[in-house]
């Protein structure tokens, strides 16, 4: 079936899918542990599944120029991937943006970036109407976020002969950690690390290149690209476990009150209906976890 067009049908599909489980897709529980699906819809999710209503102000706020400008970050391969043929962006964030534009009945314009920090910087120029970023206190000063729709992990990469064995080992004097400037893990580690030094580059791939070229002690990043990098570079290895949980959400600039309420309901419906899980599976990101329901505010 091409897409999920009607709220009533979405609700029926959600009850079936969540009851019987979603093969190869993991759900993230409140204690940040993974569990296979076979999850029943909560009463809140069942209520939301009947349709996300929008007021006339929502379209004016989300598409003030007559189109929905969606920021897509190709720097996070879990959420977005380029189409090799040069077509529309792929991945769960692009799928959510297209579904939102369809519901608003407006055209969509993709505003693409190669790093999350650049997405946030573009907020100052009003370059986008919605974005897909990790929730962080620094970003929340200018962005209103929905609840998370996907949960991923931050991981460290080190040389294969490094004495660093655990995530806790990294925070030592003399340890330099390569990060992408303004990324969720950069913002988090800026607060969390007390002794190690962060060394910043403009994007994740550039940070990993710097890690090798300058012989740094560690690099930090989203686990999936870190693991792929280690497979291509046998002189490196990934420290087991994670140093942080990254909650990916949809956001819109502050001051759009009607839009925020609508987007929060929209994201909860997309999780409950199985839309997010299907988009992750379609883009080959089956290691990512669909976030649990977010309590209504």
ABEGO torsion letter per residue (X at the ends): XBEBABAAAAAAAAAAAAAAEBBGBBBBBAAGBBBBBGBBBBAAAAAAAAEBBBBAAAAAAABAAGBBBBBBBAABAAABBBBAAGBBBBEAAAAAAAAAAAAAGBBBBBBBBABAAAAAAAAAAGABABBBBBBBAAAAAABBBBBBABBBBBBBBBBAABABABAAAABBBGBBBBBBBGBAAAAAAAAABAABBBBBBABAAAAAAAAAAAGBABBBBBAAAAAAAAAABAABBBBBEBABBBBBBBBBBBGBAAAAAAAAAAAAAAAAAGAAAAAAAAAGBAABBBBBBBBBX
